[in-house]
Amino acid sequence: MEAASQKTFYKKVLVVDDNPTDRFIAKKMIEKCSFAQETILCESAQQALEYLRALEDEPDALPDFIFLDISMPGMDGYEFLEQYATFPDAVKAKSIILMLTTSLHPNDIERAQSNPLVIRFINKPISRDKLEMICNDFPMEN
């Protein structure tokens, strides 16, 4: 995944994380690796839900991936998932949710992996290797 020689893999990624440093790192890595044409940053789960609700009638405008932090003030990642589960199936089918965390606690890993909306559990920060793994595991449909 070299930015200079390769086109972007996906159209849009939504990063939901209350930590500004983690959001910055995620955005820079996504750009550097040409992972997506557009990166949307939300600092709260509530902000992300509002963003997604505004696109409910435009499935093609929804993100290909949602990088969702587990631990956030107010509404955490699990509460986001409860709300997201009420979205129309066409919306849920469009975006792949990857849970992000700095926690290695087995309960967090098990809880994330047991949610059918969560496709993968990833430790922060987002890195080139992790993005390459995602590209390999989820090839872009032409």
C-alpha positions as CSV (number, residue, x, y, z in Angstrom):
1,M,0.0,0.0,0.0
2,E,2.1,2.9,-1.2
3,A,0.4,6.2,-1.5
4,A,2.4,7.4,-4.5
5,S,1.9,4.3,-6.7
6,Q,-1.4,2.9,-5.7
7,K,-5.0,4.2,-6.0
8,T,-7.2,4.3,-2.9
9,F,-8.8,1.1,-1.8
10,Y,-12.1,2.3,-0.4
11,K,-14.3,5.3,-0.8
12,K,-15.0,6.4,2.8
13,V,-14.0,5.5,6.3
14,L,-15.7,6.8,9.5
15,V,-13.4,7.0,12.6
16,V,-15.3,7.3,15.9
17,D,-12.9,8.1,18.8
18,D,-13.0,10.7,21.6
19,N,-9.2,10.9,21.7
20,P,-7.9,13.6,19.4
21,T,-4.5,12.0,19.1
22,D,-5.9,8.6,18.1
23,R,-8.2,10.4,15.5
24,F,-5.2,12.2,14.1
25,I,-3.1,9.1,13.9
26,A,-5.9,7.2,12.2
27,K,-6.6,9.9,9.7
28,K,-2.9,10.3,8.8
29,M,-2.3,6.5,8.5
30,I,-5.4,6.1,6.3
31,E,-4.2,9.0,4.1
32,K,-0.6,7.8,4.0
33,C,-1.6,4.3,3.0
34,S,-4.2,5.4,0.5
35,F,-6.7,3.3,2.3
36,A,-9.7,5.5,1.6
37,Q,-10.6,8.5,-0.5
38,E,-12.3,10.2,2.4
39,T,-11.9,10.0,6.1
40,I,-14.7,11.3,8.3
41,L,-13.8,11.9,12.0
42,C,-16.4,11.9,14.8
43,E,-15.4,12.6,18.4
44,S,-18.4,10.9,19.9
45,A,-20.7,8.0,19.3
46,Q,-23.6,10.3,19.3
47,Q,-22.0,12.5,16.6
48,A,-21.4,9.4,14.5
49,L,-25.0,8.2,14.8
50,E,-26.2,11.6,13.7
51,Y,-23.9,11.5,10.7
52,L,-25.0,8.0,9.7
53,R,-28.7,8.8,10.2
54,A,-28.4,11.8,7.8
55,L,-27.2,9.3,5.2
56,E,-29.8,6.6,5.7
57,D,-31.5,7.4,2.4
58,E,-28.2,7.5,0.5
59,P,-26.6,4.0,1.1
60,D,-23.8,4.8,-1.5
61,A,-22.7,7.7,0.7
62,L,-22.3,5.6,3.8
63,P,-18.7,4.6,4.9
64,D,-17.2,1.3,3.8
65,F,-15.7,1.0,7.3
66,I,-16.5,2.3,10.7
67,F,-13.5,2.3,13.1
68,L,-15.3,2.4,16.4
69,D,-13.6,3.1,19.8
70,I,-14.9,1.1,22.7
71,S,-14.3,3.4,25.6
72,M,-15.8,6.9,25.1
73,P,-17.5,9.3,27.5
74,G,-21.2,9.7,27.3
75,M,-22.1,6.9,24.9
76,D,-19.5,4.2,24.5
77,G,-18.9,1.9,21.5
78,Y,-21.3,-0.8,22.8
79,E,-24.1,1.7,23.3
80,F,-23.4,3.0,19.7
81,L,-23.8,-0.6,18.5
82,E,-27.2,-0.9,20.3
83,Q,-28.4,2.2,18.5
84,Y,-26.9,1.2,15.2
85,A,-28.7,-2.1,15.4
86,T,-32.0,-0.2,14.9
87,F,-30.9,1.2,11.5
88,P,-32.4,-0.3,8.3
89,D,-30.7,-3.5,7.1
90,A,-29.5,-1.7,3.9
91,V,-27.5,0.8,6.1
92,K,-26.0,-1.9,8.3
93,A,-25.0,-4.0,5.3
94,K,-23.0,-1.2,3.8
95,S,-20.5,-0.6,6.5
96,I,-18.0,-3.0,8.1
97,I,-17.5,-2.2,11.8
98,L,-14.1,-2.7,13.4
99,M,-13.8,-2.1,17.1
100,L,-10.7,-0.1,18.3
101,T,-9.3,-0.2,21.8
102,T,-6.2,0.1,23.9
103,S,-7.7,-2.5,26.2
104,L,-6.4,-6.0,26.2
105,H,-8.9,-7.1,28.8
106,P,-10.5,-10.4,27.8
107,N,-14.0,-9.2,28.6
108,D,-13.6,-6.3,26.1
109,I,-12.4,-8.7,23.4
110,E,-15.1,-11.2,24.1
111,R,-17.8,-8.6,24.2
112,A,-16.7,-7.0,20.9
113,Q,-16.3,-10.4,19.2
114,S,-19.7,-11.6,20.4
115,N,-21.6,-8.7,18.8
116,P,-22.8,-9.7,15.3
117,L,-22.3,-6.1,14.0
118,V,-18.5,-6.2,14.9
119,I,-16.4,-7.8,12.2
120,R,-13.0,-7.4,13.9
121,F,-11.4,-6.2,17.1
122,I,-8.3,-4.1,16.6
123,N,-5.8,-2.7,19.1
124,K,-5.0,1.0,18.7
125,P,-3.2,2.7,17.1
126,I,-4.1,2.0,13.5
127,S,-1.0,1.1,11.6
128,R,0.0,0.3,8.1
129,D,0.1,-3.5,8.9
130,K,-3.4,-3.4,10.3
131,L,-4.7,-1.5,7.2
132,E,-3.0,-4.0,4.9
133,M,-4.6,-6.9,6.8
134,I,-8.0,-5.2,6.4
135,C,-7.4,-4.7,2.7
136,N,-6.5,-8.4,2.3
137,D,-9.4,-9.6,4.4
138,F,-12.0,-7.3,2.8
139,P,-11.2,-6.8,-0.9
140,M,-13.0,-3.9,-2.5
141,E,-15.9,-4.9,-4.7
142,N,-15.6,-3.5,-8.3
